[in-house]
Amino acid sequence: MFSTPPIHQTLGYINIFSSSFSLFFNGFLIYLILTKSPKEFRVYKYLLAFISVFELFYSVLEIVLVPVSDKIQSSLRET
């Protein structure tokens, strides 16, 4: 019944690709922070890991809660 304009499909694909990219690299970053960071980092490495976990969470939300634009009627009418 309703068709999705091509630009919305393209933006959806870009959204899924960039979020998947973010999931992979933030997971890899957390691994590197927790296993390869020097002992001198101490609390700072946990801050970095927390930020990466937040970014993972945000990427999952971005995939699940896809922004949708919908125009029903124009608010300006010609008279």
PyMOL commands that set and color helices and strands:
alter all, ss='L'
color gray80, all
select helices_A, chain A and resi 6-36+39-41+43-64
alter helices_A, ss='H'
color red, helices_A
deselect
rebuild
show_as cartoon
